[in-house]
Amino acid sequence: MAISDLSLFNSMATALDTTTANIQNIQQSLATGKRVVQPSDNLVNYGDAELLSAQNSAVTNDINTGTQVQGLLTTADNALSNVGNWVNSASSIATQGADGTMSTAQMSTLATQVQSILTQVTGAANTEYAGAYIFGGSQTGAPPYDASSNYVGDSTTNFATFSDGTKVQTTFDGSSIFGDSATGLIGTLTTLQNALQTGNHTAVASTLSALQTAVQSVATARGSVGINESSLQTFISNANTESTTLQASISSLTDVDVASAALNQQQTLLQEQALVSMASGLGKIPLVNILA
């Protein structure tokens, strides 16, 4: 069956339109680097990429949160490290003050030093990070120690929870680490200061064992912070690896293969040129033939 010139002309026009559209799509893909940006481009790839993007968003949020918590734990560790050094200094002072040859005036000078240490320890106990107090238990909105060194926090601790269920402790019970005005490290420093101020050698000597206990409490707290830091570092490292893998998978589903697309563009341009040439030839056919 013969094909009419009109039918051939229409087919040629359709083919040329399709080829031109293909060229535009290829050029857009090369310009954006993406071959799938909407469901109509590739429904399966688009859907898979959306799911992976949601997963990557959660992992990215985990990384950001983890980095913030990392800063908090570093701040807590630095504070405890300083407290440990101050307690060692207080122990040295107590050892000097327990010496019966120390005069009242000399002990008074030592009392002033202990008062300074006490102020520094209380300040460290009121350490905050990004507006949240670290050593107040679950009470993060206000300093856990008041002006009289009374503990006004609680014994509950907060945790950062990540998308996979991992939890990392972010606050600590200050009273179990530092005590308060009457107990623990702060209470012992207060007792030491008073004993030195009154020249009581025996009372000064009695604080030595309590200070050693305080050193251990601070060391234990640092160990707990260190465990959380180590766990968090491992988590963040794994999360970064997972994010990289997810991004690579998304890229394979949506990104354009530049070399392949460039070759396809070249071939399609040649096809367009051929169609234009053929269409030009059809334009020379007498109108009566087309209408026949």
C-alpha positions in Angstrom: 0.0 0.0 0.0 1.5 3.4 -1.0 2.1 6.0 1.6 0.7 9.4 0.7 3.0 12.4 0.7 0.8 14.1 3.3 1.2 11.1 5.7 4.9 11.1 5.2 5.0 14.9 5.8 3.1 14.6 9.0 5.3 11.7 10.3 8.4 13.7 9.5 7.0 16.7 11.4 6.2 14.6 14.4 9.7 12.9 14.4 11.3 16.4 14.2 9.3 17.7 17.1 10.1 14.6 19.2 13.8 14.9 18.4 13.9 18.6 19.2 12.2 17.9 22.5 14.8 15.2 23.2 17.6 17.6 22.5 16.1 20.2 24.9 15.7 17.5 27.6 19.4 16.4 27.2 20.6 20.0 27.3 18.6 20.6 30.5 20.0 17.4 32.1 23.6 18.5 31.2 22.9 22.0 32.6 21.4 20.8 35.9 23.4 17.6 36.2 20.1 15.8 36.9 18.2 13.3 34.7 15.4 12.7 37.2 13.9 15.7 38.9 10.2 14.8 38.8 8.1 11.6 38.7 7.5 11.9 34.9 11.3 11.6 34.3 11.4 8.1 35.8 8.8 7.1 38.3 10.7 4.3 39.9 14.0 6.1 40.2 12.2 9.2 41.5 10.4 7.3 44.2 13.5 5.4 45.3 15.5 8.6 45.4 12.8 10.3 47.6 13.0 7.5 50.1 16.7 7.6 50.2 16.6 11.4 50.6 14.4 11.1 53.6 16.8 8.6 55.2 19.7 10.9 54.4 17.9 13.9 55.9 17.5 11.9 59.2 21.1 10.9 59.2 22.2 14.5 58.5 20.1 15.7 61.4 21.8 13.0 63.5 25.2 14.3 62.5 24.3 17.9 63.3 22.8 16.9 66.7 25.8 14.7 67.4 28.2 17.5 66.7 26.3 19.8 69.1 26.4 17.1 71.8 30.1 16.6 71.1 30.7 20.2 72.0 28.7 19.8 75.2 30.6 16.8 76.3 33.9 18.5 75.6 32.8 21.4 77.7 31.8 19.1 80.5 35.1 17.2 80.4 37.1 20.5 80.4 35.1 21.7 83.5 35.7 18.4 85.3 39.4 18.4 84.4 39.8 21.9 85.9 37.9 20.8 89.0 40.3 17.8 89.4 43.3 20.1 89.3 41.7 22.5 91.8 40.9 19.6 94.2 44.6 18.5 94.0 45.6 22.0 94.9 43.2 22.0 97.8 44.7 18.7 99.0 48.1 20.2 98.9 46.9 23.2 100.9 45.2 20.9 103.4 48.4 19.0 103.8 50.2 22.3 104.6 47.5 23.5 106.9 47.5 20.2 108.9 51.1 20.9 109.8 51.1 22.0 113.5 53.9 24.5 112.8 51.7 26.6 110.6 50.9 30.0 112.2 47.3 31.3 112.3 48.3 34.1 109.9 49.7 31.5 107.4 46.6 29.4 107.7 44.4 32.4 107.1 46.3 33.0 103.8 45.7 29.4 102.9 42.0 29.9 103.7 41.8 32.7 101.1 43.3 30.3 98.5 40.7 27.6 99.4 37.9 30.2 99.1 39.1 31.0 95.6 39.1 27.3 94.8 35.6 26.9 96.2 34.4 29.8 94.0 36.0 28.2 90.9 34.6 24.7 91.7 31.1 26.2 92.1 31.5 28.1 88.9 32.5 24.9 87.1 29.5 23.1 88.6 27.4 25.9 87.0 28.9 25.3 83.5 26.5 25.8 80.7 26.7 25.0 77.0 24.5 26.7 74.3 22.3 28.1 77.1 21.8 24.8 78.9 23.3 23.9 82.3 25.2 20.6 82.2 25.4 19.6 85.8 21.8 20.2 87.0 20.3 16.9 86.1 17.2 17.4 84.0 17.0 21.1 85.1 18.9 22.9 82.4 17.3 26.3 82.4 18.9 27.7 85.6 22.2 27.3 87.4 22.2 24.1 89.5 24.0 25.9 92.4 22.8 29.1 94.1 24.9 31.7 95.7 25.1 29.7 98.9 26.3 26.6 97.0 23.0 24.8 97.6 22.2 22.3 94.8 18.9 23.2 93.2 19.0 20.7 90.3 17.8 17.1 90.4 19.2 13.6 90.0 17.6 12.9 86.7 19.7 13.1 83.5 18.9 14.0 80.0 19.8 12.1 76.8 20.1 13.0 73.1 18.2 10.3 71.1 19.1 9.7 67.5 17.1 8.3 64.6 18.3 4.7 65.1 17.5 4.8 68.8 21.0 5.5 70.0 21.1 7.6 73.2 23.9 9.7 74.6 23.8 11.3 78.0 23.9 15.1 77.8 23.4 16.2 81.5 24.7 15.0 84.8 23.7 15.0 88.4 25.9 17.7 89.9 25.2 16.7 93.5 26.8 13.3 93.0 29.9 14.9 91.6 30.3 18.2 93.5 28.0 17.6 96.5 26.6 20.8 98.0 27.2 23.3 100.8 27.2 20.6 103.4 28.3 17.4 101.6 30.8 16.2 99.0 33.5 18.3 97.4 31.9 21.7 98.0 31.0 20.8 101.6 34.6 19.6 102.2 36.1 22.7 100.7 33.8 24.8 102.9 34.9 22.9 105.9 38.5 23.2 104.9 38.2 27.0 104.5 36.6 27.4 107.9 39.2 25.2 109.6 42.1 27.2 108.1 40.4 30.5 108.9 40.1 29.5 112.6 43.6 27.9 112.7 42.2 24.4 113.6 45.0 22.0 112.5 43.0 18.9 113.4 39.9 20.0 111.5 42.1 20.7 108.5 43.7 17.3 108.6 40.3 15.6 108.8 39.4 17.0 105.3 42.2 15.1 103.6 40.4 11.8 103.2 37.3 13.6 102.0 39.3 15.4 99.4 40.7 12.2 98.1 37.2 10.8 97.8 36.2 14.0 95.9 39.1 13.4 93.5 37.7 9.9 92.8 34.2 11.3 92.3 35.4 13.8 89.7 37.6 11.1 88.0 34.5 8.8 87.8 32.4 11.6 86.3 35.1 12.3 83.7 35.2 8.6 82.9 31.4 8.7 82.3 31.8 11.7 80.1 34.6 10.0 78.2 32.6 6.9 77.5 29.8 9.1 76.1 32.3 11.0 74.0 33.8 7.8 72.6 30.4 6.3 71.8 29.3 9.5 70.1 32.5 9.8 68.0 31.8 6.2 66.7 28.2 7.1 66.0 29.1 10.3 64.1 31.8 8.4 62.1 29.3 5.7 61.1 26.6 8.3 60.3 29.0 10.2 58.0 29.8 6.9 56.2 26.1 6.1 55.9 25.3 9.6 54.5 28.0 9.3 51.9 26.6 5.9 50.8 23.1 7.3 50.6 24.2 10.3 48.6 26.0 8.0 46.2 22.8 5.9 45.8 20.7 9.0 45.2 23.2 10.3 42.7 23.1 7.0 40.8 19.3 7.2 40.5 19.0 10.9 39.6 22.3 12.3 38.3 23.1 12.4 34.6 26.0 10.5 33.1 27.7 13.4 31.4 29.7 11.4 28.9 26.7 9.3 27.9 24.4 12.3 27.7 26.9 14.2 25.6 27.1 11.3 23.2 23.4 11.1 23.1 23.1 14.8 22.4 25.6 14.5 19.5 23.6 11.6 18.0 20.3 13.3 18.5 21.6 16.5 16.9 22.7 14.5 13.9 19.3 12.9 13.8 17.7 16.3 13.9 19.9 17.5 11.0 18.9 14.5 9.0 15.2 15.1 9.6 15.5 18.7 8.7 17.3 17.8 5.5 14.5 15.3 4.7 11.8 17.8 5.6 13.5 20.3 3.2 13.2 17.7 0.5 9.6 17.2 1.2 9.1 20.9 0.9 9.9 20.6 -2.8 7.0 18.2 -3.5 4.2 19.9 -5.5 1.2 20.8 -3.4 -1.0 18.8 -5.7 0.9 15.6 -4.7 0.5 16.3 -1.0 -3.2 16.8 -1.4 -3.7 13.8 -3.7 
